[in-house]
Amino acid sequence: MLLAIDVGNTNIKLGVYEGKELHRIIKISTDSHKTADEIAVELYTLFQVYSVDSFAIDGCIICSVVPRITNRLKAAVKSVTGIDALVVGPGIKTGVNICIDDPATLGADLVVACAGAQSIFPVPCIVISMGTATAMFVIDKNKRMLGGTIAPGVSISLDALTAHGALIPSISLTAPQNVIGKNTDDSIRSGVVIGTACMIDGMIDKIEGELKENCTVVATGGIAPMIVNSCSHNIILKDDLILEGLRIIYDKNK
């Protein structure tokens, strides 16, 4: 079995693969203050709860955007499974031809998402990752990652709005029924949710106009379903895109 681990700023997502089949997804919160031993105990306990045989895991790959926790997580995996985890970074074969000014500056999660998208979906392809940031990256028909756009994430935008507006309430992040809000809460939801959807729709039009081609559009991230439902373009939701990318990259490097 392969253990694929996606470390985000909010959550750590663990995917357990048997061959190419994703057998189980387990999520834990990201806490950079935890020691390797604490993470190991948490992993061991979760494996027990979900009947995952740690001794059957014969490979592990980690993608992390939280450097402080990466080595501790790798040590925890070693303690629980006896496996030396592969960490996505310099020297790892990804299969992604990155054509930006400085490829080293591209986040590991975006590299992995592109690796998964170009292997699963037709190109050209626009990959949308909705997390701390809303990132849109472009893979052309020759499977070259050309670059993309980065905007503040939906949650960050909402937090900034409520933090800096004395009379603006904190609200749950749900799509409103109407664009025209009849109260403050619905007006904020419209601006944040539908406004983000309109931004994505507009950026897709601009990108396709620049490429002079229609693109497959794939979205991933916890907030993606809510936003995509408010978009006018046909966007494929792929929640496990990064886990799939990790599996593909592991196969290239094992």
Secondary structure, 3 states (H helix, E strand, C coil): CEEEEEECCCEEEEEEEECCEEEEEEEEECCCCCCHHHHHHHHHHHHHHCCCCHHHCCEEEEEECCHHHHHHHHHHHHHHHCCCCEECCCCCCCCCEECCCCHHHCCHHHHHHHHHHHHHCCCCEEEEEECCEEEEEEECCCCEEEEEEEEECHHHHHHHHHHHCCCCCCCCCCCCCCCCCCCHHHHHHHHHHHHHHHHHHHHHHHHHHHHCCCCEEEEECCCHHHHHCCCCCCCEECCCHHHHHHHHHHHHHC
